[in-house]
Amino acid sequence: MYKLLIVEDDQVIAKAIQTHMEGWGYEAVCVDNFQEVLQIFIAQQPQLVLMDISLPFYNGYHWCDEIRKISKVPMIFISSASDNMNIVMAVNMGGDDFVAKPFDLNVLQAKIQALLRRTYDFAGDSHLMEHRGMIFDIGSGLVTYDGTQVELTKNEMGILRTLLEQKGKIVTRDKMMEKLWESDSFVDDNTLTVNVARLRKKLEEIGIRDMIKTRKGIGYVVD
């Protein structure tokens, strides 16, 4: 089931979209705090965002820019400001489509279905993990922290994902090696050490220090 995040301050419109899309089997979540749109996006991890332009506190362009720093999730702008300048700006800011108000819910639904199909039929689903301000996009392998990014290798991604999934618990070296190289009959123990060291170095490059702790003779932990 795809999840949609509706960022629309007109509650009548927001609820109408939510009800219509839920009737077609989607999960639809309406933002209710327009100062914390990014935090809600991270918590909900939607597969598509519907973004109004005129919002309280910050406009839709601002939140699109913030989301684009950490995710490539498809986004459709919905707005009564449908002049060419706003349409061009919406696309340039990272929007994938634009729907002018007033709109037919069936037309919006068709656009949503088409965009989801284009995005997820030909690419892996994105999934975000968050820890103390760090955003890890499993789909792209990008780690974002304080406005800077670094790209991880497959092994580095596997290590970070495993540790974050077991946050607060020690992951033994044997378990980590089994998880990363389960298809191999033998892996040198030093291979894991080298990969962890590289991951730590990349995280330090963007300001994340001492996140991965070593439990000597046992394994690693993120707390």
C-alpha positions in Angstrom: 0.0 0.0 0.0 1.4 3.4 -1.0 1.3 6.2 1.6 0.6 9.8 0.6 1.4 12.9 2.7 -1.0 15.7 2.1 0.5 19.2 3.0 -2.6 21.4 2.6 -3.9 23.9 5.1 -7.4 24.0 3.8 -8.9 21.2 5.8 -11.9 20.8 3.5 -9.6 20.1 0.6 -7.2 18.0 2.6 -9.9 15.8 4.0 -11.6 15.5 0.6 -8.3 14.2 -0.9 -7.7 11.9 2.0 -11.1 10.3 1.8 -11.0 9.9 -1.9 -7.5 8.3 -2.0 -8.3 6.0 1.0 -11.3 4.9 -1.0 -8.9 3.7 -3.7 -6.8 1.7 -1.2 -4.1 4.3 -0.4 -3.0 5.4 3.0 -3.3 9.2 3.2 -1.9 11.3 6.0 -2.8 15.0 6.4 -0.2 17.4 8.0 -1.6 19.2 11.0 1.4 21.1 12.1 2.8 23.4 9.4 5.9 24.3 11.4 7.1 20.7 11.4 6.4 19.4 7.9 9.9 18.0 7.5 9.7 16.1 10.8 6.3 14.7 9.8 7.7 13.7 6.4 10.6 11.8 8.1 8.3 10.1 10.6 5.6 9.1 8.0 8.0 8.1 5.2 5.4 8.5 2.4 5.8 7.3 -1.2 4.4 10.6 -2.5 3.8 14.1 -1.3 1.0 16.5 -2.3 2.2 20.0 -1.5 0.2 23.2 -1.5 2.2 26.4 -2.2 0.5 28.9 0.2 0.9 27.5 3.7 1.2 29.0 7.2 4.8 29.9 8.4 6.7 28.7 5.4 5.4 28.1 1.8 5.4 24.9 -0.1 8.6 25.8 -2.0 10.5 26.0 1.3 9.3 22.5 2.4 10.0 21.1 -1.1 13.5 22.3 -0.8 14.0 20.8 2.7 12.6 17.5 1.6 14.7 17.4 -1.6 17.8 17.7 0.6 17.2 14.3 2.0 14.8 12.5 -0.5 13.8 12.1 -4.1 10.2 11.1 -3.2 7.8 12.1 -6.0 5.9 15.4 -5.2 2.9 17.0 -6.8 2.2 20.7 -6.2 -1.4 21.7 -5.8 -2.2 25.4 -5.8 -4.7 28.1 -6.9 -1.6 30.1 -8.0 -1.5 28.5 -11.4 0.2 31.1 -13.4 3.2 30.1 -15.6 5.7 31.6 -13.2 4.5 29.4 -10.2 4.3 26.3 -12.4 7.9 26.8 -13.6 9.1 27.6 -10.1 7.4 24.5 -8.7 9.1 22.2 -11.3 12.5 24.0 -10.8 12.2 23.5 -7.0 11.9 19.8 -7.4 8.2 19.2 -8.1 7.2 16.4 -10.4 3.8 17.7 -11.4 1.4 20.6 -10.8 -2.3 20.5 -10.4 -4.3 23.8 -10.4 -7.2 24.4 -8.0 -10.0 23.9 -8.3 -9.4 20.3 -9.6 -11.3 17.2 -10.1 -10.4 14.5 -7.6 -10.4 11.8 -10.3 -7.9 13.8 -12.3 -5.7 14.2 -9.3 -6.0 10.5 -8.6 -4.9 9.7 -12.2 -1.9 11.9 -11.9 -0.9 10.3 -8.5 -1.3 6.8 -9.9 0.8 7.7 -13.0 3.6 9.3 -11.0 3.7 6.4 -8.5 3.8 3.9 -11.4 6.7 5.8 -13.1 8.6 6.1 -9.9 8.3 2.7 -8.3 7.8 0.3 -11.2 11.3 1.2 -12.5 13.1 2.0 -9.3 13.5 0.7 -5.8 11.4 2.1 -3.0 13.0 4.8 -0.9 13.2 4.4 2.9 14.5 6.9 5.4 16.1 6.2 8.7 16.7 9.0 11.2 19.1 9.2 14.2 19.9 12.4 16.1 19.6 14.6 13.0 21.2 12.2 10.6 19.0 11.1 7.7 19.9 7.8 5.9 18.1 7.2 2.6 18.4 3.4 2.0 17.1 3.8 -1.6 19.9 6.1 -2.7 22.6 5.3 -0.1 22.9 9.0 0.8 23.5 10.1 4.4 22.5 13.7 5.1 23.5 15.7 8.2 23.4 19.4 8.8 22.9 20.2 5.1 25.8 18.1 3.9 25.7 14.7 2.2 27.9 11.6 1.7 27.2 8.5 -0.5 27.8 5.1 1.0 28.9 1.9 -0.7 26.8 -1.2 -0.6 28.7 -2.7 2.4 28.7 0.6 4.3 25.0 0.9 3.7 24.5 -2.6 5.1 26.5 -1.9 8.2 24.7 1.4 9.0 21.3 -0.1 8.3 21.9 -3.1 10.5 23.1 -0.9 13.4 20.2 1.5 13.1 17.7 -1.3 13.0 19.2 -2.6 16.2 19.7 0.8 17.8 20.9 0.6 21.4 21.8 -3.1 21.0 25.2 -4.6 20.4 25.5 -6.3 17.0 28.2 -8.9 17.2 30.8 -9.1 14.6 29.7 -12.6 13.6 26.1 -11.4 13.1 27.2 -8.4 11.1 29.4 -10.6 8.8 26.6 -13.1 8.4 24.2 -10.3 7.5 26.5 -8.6 5.0 28.1 -11.6 3.3 25.7 -14.5 3.8 26.3 -15.8 0.3 30.1 -16.1 0.9 31.6 -19.3 2.4 34.3 -17.3 4.1 35.1 -13.7 4.8 38.2 -12.4 6.3 37.4 -10.8 9.7 39.5 -7.8 8.7 37.1 -7.0 5.9 34.5 -6.0 8.4 36.9 -3.8 10.3 38.0 -2.0 7.2 34.4 -1.4 6.1 33.4 0.0 9.5 36.5 2.2 9.5 35.6 3.6 6.1 32.0 4.2 7.2 33.2 6.1 10.3 35.5 8.2 8.2 32.7 9.2 5.7 30.3 10.1 8.6 33.1 12.2 10.2 33.5 14.1 6.9 29.9 15.4 7.3 30.3 16.1 11.1 29.0 12.9 12.6 31.5 11.7 15.2 31.5 8.8 17.6 28.1 7.5 16.5 29.3 3.9 16.0 30.8 2.6 19.1 33.0 -0.5 19.4 32.4 -3.0 22.1 35.8 -4.6 22.2 35.8 -8.3 21.5 32.1 -8.3 20.9 30.9 -6.0 18.1 29.4 -2.5 17.4 26.5 -0.4 18.7 24.7 2.8 17.8 22.9 4.4 20.8 
